[in-house]
Amino acid sequence: MTVPNVLLSGVVGSTAYGLAHEGSDIDRLGMFAAPTETLHGLHRPKESHVTTAPDSTLHEAAKWCRLALGGNPTAMELAWLPAELYEVRTPLGDELIGLRTSFLSAKRVRDAYLGYATQQFRRLENRDDGSFSADTRKRTAKHARHLKRLCHQGLELYATGRLTIRLENPQEFRDFGEQVAADAAAARPVMAHYEKAFDETRTALPDQPDEAAVEAWLLRVRAHFYASAPASSDAR
């Protein structure tokens, strides 16, 4: 897949967290700018391009901004990656990294991270305990790892206004995954712990994101990629 005007992209997912194992897929996430003139025609350009083998997702700049303003954990990673994981990094991409805290707000971060973690928790609770296949155990361990990671990273972001993508102790999360694979009920006290921690933690985040700063950046992107249509040959 070749997408023009990529502003920022890099390796995300398990590789970025430090949870990858032999045979893990390498996931890539990025952002591109649609040519500005295409936003004014009858048919708007695609807002996302997704491929598998390799696994890659590219969101148009405005869509990525909407996702990040909503606290979307997956989108948020792109602005907080360790430097060595970026594969494309343009001046406009660097500007975005520089204003990444403008996307943050307390309620949206809490709701998004705990919401995604709760989805993982429900998958674990709904696991078919009559199946002990290796595939079921593998999926269960993966869901459990990501449940704890989402809670851990979300609480850090909520409390400090910073997001650390690479986990300090990946083995802790791997061990938790195996515990839950053996007994899904092991996830319940961890989920309860983080729900209580969010309730008791004083947030460093504002009530609302700084949408004006985000809008100003997006308008700079539109101005940069604006190209006027060629004059008609019938013009007088």
N, C-alpha and C positions, 0 to 999 in steps of 0.2 A: 504494500500500500504506500503510495507516494502522495503526501498531502503538502501543498505549498504553504509557505508563511508560518512554519512552526516557530513559536516564540520560546517555548520551554518544554523540555521533556527529559525523562530520566527513568531509572529502574526503581520500581516501588514493590510493594508486597513483601512476601516472606524474605526475599533477598535483602531488602532494605532493613527489615526488622532484625535480621540476624537469625531467623528461624528456618532458613532454607536447609534442605538436606539433599543428598545425592538423588538426582532425578527430579528435583523441584523445577517447576516452570519458572521462567523469568518473565515477570510482568513489567510492562512499560506503560507510563501515563504521560500525556503531554497536552499542550494547548496550542492552537493555531488561530490565525486571524483570517477570516474570509475577506476577499477583496471587497472594499467598502461599497463599490458600485453594485455588487451583486445583492446587497441587502435591500435594494430599492426596487427590484424588478418584481414581476408577477410571481416568480418561484424562488423562495428563499433557499439558500444553500443548506446542505446537511449540517447539523449542529454537532454530530459525533461520528467518528469513524472508528469502528471496532473490528479487529481481526483476531484470529486464533492461529497458533503455530506459525509465527510467534504471537504471543498474547500482547496486544497493544490497543490502547484506547487513547484517542485524541479528541478533545472537546474544543469547540469554537470558543473564542475568548469570552464572549458574553455568557454562554452557557456555563463555562467554568466559574465565572464570577458569581452567577446565581447559586450554583451548587455550594461554593465556598461560603457565601454569605449565609446560607442555610445551615452551615456547620458540618456539611457532608465530610465524614472522616476520610474517605478515599480521595476525594478531590483535594482536601486540605494537605495531604502528604506532599503534593507537588511543590508547594512553596516552602517546605521545611526539610527537604532532603539534605543529607550530608553532601558536601561539594563534589566528592568523587563519583557520586551516583548520577549527576546530571550528564546527559549525552548531548543535549542542545541547550545552549544558554545565550540568548541574545540580549542586547541592551534593554529592550522593552521587557524581556523576561526578568532581567535583573531589577528593573523598576518594580515589577510585581512582587518579587521576593522582598524588596525593601519596604513595601507597604502591607505585608501579609497580616500584621496585627490589626489593620483596618477592617478586615473581614470578620473579626471576632466579636461575639456578644455572649453574655453569660447563659441566658436561657437557651439560645440556639445550640451552643456547644453542649450543654448538659443534655438537652433533649435528643440531639443527634447521636452522641456517643453512647449514652445509656440506651437510647432506642435501638441502635444497631446491636448492642450487646444483648438486649432483651430478645431480639430476633434470634440470635445465636442460642440463647438460653432455651427458648421455646423449641428450637430444633432438637436440642438435647433431651428435653422433657418428652418430646414426641417420638423419641427413638424407639424403634421396634426392639424391645428387649428379648424377643424370642429369636433374634438373629445375632449370631456371634461370629459372623463372617469377618475375614480380615478386612474386607472393604468397608464394612459397617464400622469396625473399630477405628480404621484410619480416618474416615469422615468425622466420626465423633470426636476424636482427638484434635482434629483440625478446627472444628467448630469451637471446642473448648479453649484452645490456644487463642483464637481470635476474640472470644468473649473476654478473656482476662486482659488481653492486649488493649482492646478498645476501652475497657474500664480504666486501666492503668494510664494510658495516654490521654484519655479524656479528662481524667481527674487532674493530671499534671497541667494540661492546657487551661482548665477551669481555674486552678489555684494560682498559676504563675504567669499565664499568658504566653507560655513557650511550649513547643511541641518537640519532643525528642523522638525521632523516628527509630533509630537503632536502639534496641533494648539493651540495658546494662547487663542483665542476667538472663539470656535466652533460655538457658537450661531450666530455669524456674517455670517458664511457660510450657516447655516441652513436658516436664514432669507433671504439671497440672493436666495437660491434655491426656496423658496416659492414665492418670487417676480417674478422670471423668470417663474415659473409654471403658474402664473397668467397672465404674459405678457412676451413672449419670447424676445421681443425687449429690455427688461431691461438688457440683457446680452451684448448688443452691446457696450455701453459706457465703461463697465468694461474691455472688451477685448481691446478696443482702448487705455484705460488708461495704461494697462500693456505693450502693444506694444510700446507706447511712453516711458514708464519707462525703458524698456530694452534699447531703443535707447539712452537715456540720462544718464544711469548709467555707471559709470566706473567699470569695472569688476575686481575682485580679482583673476580671473582664468588665467592660462597660455593659450597660443595659441594652444598648443598640450598637450595631456596627457603624463604621464611618463610611456610609454609602457615597458621600460626596467625593471622598478621596478615590474610591473605586471607580466612580463614574468619570472622574477627571482622567484617570489612567486609560479607561476604555475609549474615551474620546481621542486621546493621543494615539491610540492604536488605530482608530478609524481614520484619523488624519494622515497617519503614516502610510496606510495602505489604500488611500484614495487615488484613483486615476481617472481623469475625465475621459469620457467617450470620445473617439475621433470624430471630427466634424463631418457632417454628411456631404457627399459630393454634390448634392443639390442645393447646398446652402448658398445664399446670395450675399 
